Amino acid sequence: MSEMEQVKLFTVEEANRLIPKLTEWLHDLHARQKQLAAFEVEIDALELVTKKPEEGLSPEIAKKVEEYNQRVTAFYEILDKIHDLGCYLKDVEIGLIDFCMIYQERMVYLCWKLGEAEITHWHDIGRGYSQRQPLILDSEEKESSG
C-alpha cells in the first residue's frame, strides 16, 4: 500500500464532527502534562534528598517512578487515539491539530486549534499554523473528501 493510500482524507464536516472528542482529549492531555511535570519535580527532589551514589533507587522513589511511567503510558494512549483517527497533533500546548484534505486539487492540511468552534483554515503540507489561510469551499468540496 502506498503512503497516499494510508493517509486518511477528511471533509470539513468529518473533521468538524471530531472537534468535541478532540477537545475532551486535549483537555485531558493538558491536565496529564501538568501532572507529569509535577511528578518529575517530586522525583528529582526525592532523588536529591534520599539517593546515595552507592545505592539504587529508594523504595519511595521507585514507587513514584513506576506511577510516573504509568501516567506517561496513559498520556501516550490518548495521543494514539488522536492519531488513530487520522489526525495529526502538531502541538499539545496550544491544542493544534491538522487533518488531510484534497483542497483546490491538492493535498493540504485543514488546521484546527483548541478553542475554535469549527475548522475555518487550512495550510499547505510542510507549512505551519503561521501560514494558515481562510478556508473557502465550493459545494463539491463541502460534500466530498476528494
C-alpha positions as CSV (number, residue, x, y, z in Angstrom):
1,M,0.0,0.0,0.0
2,S,1.4,3.4,-1.0
3,E,1.8,6.2,1.5
4,M,-1.0,8.2,-0.2
5,E,-3.4,5.3,0.3
6,Q,-2.6,5.2,4.0
7,V,-3.4,8.8,4.6
8,K,-6.9,9.5,6.0
9,L,-8.6,12.2,3.9
10,F,-11.3,14.3,5.7
11,T,-14.1,16.5,4.6
12,V,-14.6,19.7,6.6
13,E,-17.7,18.2,8.0
14,E,-16.0,14.9,9.0
15,A,-13.2,16.8,10.8
16,N,-15.7,19.2,12.5
17,R,-17.6,16.2,13.9
18,L,-14.4,15.2,15.7
19,I,-13.9,18.5,17.5
20,P,-15.9,17.7,20.6
21,K,-14.0,14.4,21.2
22,L,-10.7,16.1,20.3
23,T,-11.4,18.9,22.7
24,E,-12.1,16.5,25.5
25,W,-8.9,14.6,24.8
26,L,-6.8,17.8,24.5
27,H,-8.1,19.0,27.9
28,D,-7.2,15.6,29.3
29,L,-3.7,15.8,27.8
30,H,-3.2,19.2,29.3
31,A,-4.1,18.0,32.7
32,R,-1.9,14.9,32.4
33,Q,1.0,17.1,31.1
34,K,0.8,19.2,34.3
35,Q,0.7,16.1,36.5
36,L,3.7,14.7,34.7
37,A,5.7,17.9,35.3
38,A,4.8,17.8,39.0
39,F,5.8,14.2,39.2
40,E,9.2,15.0,37.6
41,V,9.8,17.8,40.1
42,E,8.8,15.5,43.0
43,I,11.0,12.6,41.8
44,D,14.0,14.9,41.3
45,A,13.6,16.4,44.8
46,L,13.3,12.9,46.3
47,E,16.5,11.8,44.5
48,L,18.4,14.8,45.8
49,V,17.5,14.1,49.4
50,T,17.4,10.3,49.6
51,K,19.8,8.8,47.0
52,K,23.3,7.9,47.8
53,P,25.7,7.1,45.0
54,E,26.3,3.5,46.1
55,E,22.6,2.8,46.5
56,G,19.9,2.3,43.9
57,L,16.5,4.0,44.0
58,S,14.8,4.1,47.3
59,P,11.5,2.2,47.5
60,E,9.7,5.6,47.7
61,I,11.4,6.9,44.6
62,A,10.9,3.5,42.8
63,K,7.2,3.7,43.5
64,K,7.0,7.3,42.2
65,V,8.9,6.4,39.1
66,E,6.5,3.4,38.5
67,E,3.5,5.7,38.9
68,Y,5.1,8.3,36.7
69,N,5.7,5.7,33.9
70,Q,2.0,4.6,34.2
71,R,0.9,8.2,33.7
72,V,3.2,8.6,30.7
73,T,1.7,5.5,29.2
74,A,-1.8,6.9,29.7
75,F,-0.7,10.2,28.1
76,Y,0.6,8.4,25.0
77,E,-2.6,6.2,24.8
78,I,-4.6,9.4,24.3
79,L,-2.1,10.6,21.6
80,D,-2.5,7.2,19.9
81,K,-6.3,7.7,19.9
82,I,-5.9,11.0,18.1
83,H,-3.5,9.6,15.6
84,D,-5.7,6.5,15.1
85,L,-8.5,8.8,13.9
86,G,-6.1,10.0,11.1
87,C,-5.4,13.4,12.7
88,Y,-2.0,15.0,13.2
89,L,-1.5,16.5,16.7
90,K,1.1,19.3,16.0
91,D,1.2,21.0,19.4
92,V,-0.2,19.7,22.7
93,E,0.3,23.0,24.5
94,I,-2.0,25.0,22.2
95,G,-4.0,22.1,21.0
96,L,-3.1,22.3,17.3
97,I,-4.4,19.5,15.1
98,D,-4.2,19.0,11.3
99,F,-6.4,16.9,9.1
100,C,-5.5,15.9,5.5
101,M,-7.9,17.1,2.8
102,I,-7.9,17.5,-1.0
103,Y,-8.5,21.2,-1.5
104,Q,-8.1,23.1,-4.7
105,E,-6.9,19.9,-6.4
106,R,-4.0,19.2,-4.0
107,M,-3.5,17.7,-0.6
108,V,-3.4,20.2,2.2
109,Y,-4.0,20.3,6.0
110,L,-7.2,21.5,7.5
111,C,-5.9,23.4,10.6
112,W,-7.8,23.5,13.9
113,K,-6.8,24.9,17.2
114,L,-8.3,24.1,20.6
115,G,-11.0,26.7,21.4
116,E,-12.1,27.2,17.8
117,A,-15.7,26.2,17.3
118,E,-15.0,24.7,13.8
119,I,-12.4,24.4,11.2
120,T,-12.1,27.6,9.2
121,H,-8.5,27.5,8.0
122,W,-6.0,25.4,6.0
123,H,-2.3,25.4,5.1
124,D,0.0,23.6,2.7
125,I,1.7,20.4,3.9
126,G,5.2,21.5,5.0
127,R,3.9,24.8,6.3
128,G,2.6,25.5,9.7
129,Y,0.0,27.4,11.8
130,S,1.5,30.8,11.0
131,Q,0.9,30.3,7.3
132,R,-2.7,29.1,7.6
133,Q,-5.3,30.7,5.3
134,P,-9.1,31.0,5.4
135,L,-11.0,28.0,4.0
136,I,-13.3,28.8,1.1
137,L,-15.2,25.8,-0.1
138,D,-17.3,25.3,-3.1
139,S,-20.3,23.0,-2.8
140,E,-18.4,20.0,-4.2
141,E,-15.6,20.3,-1.7
142,K,-18.1,20.6,1.2
143,E,-19.6,17.2,0.2
144,S,-16.5,15.2,-0.8
145,S,-13.1,14.4,0.6
146,G,-11.7,14.0,-2.9
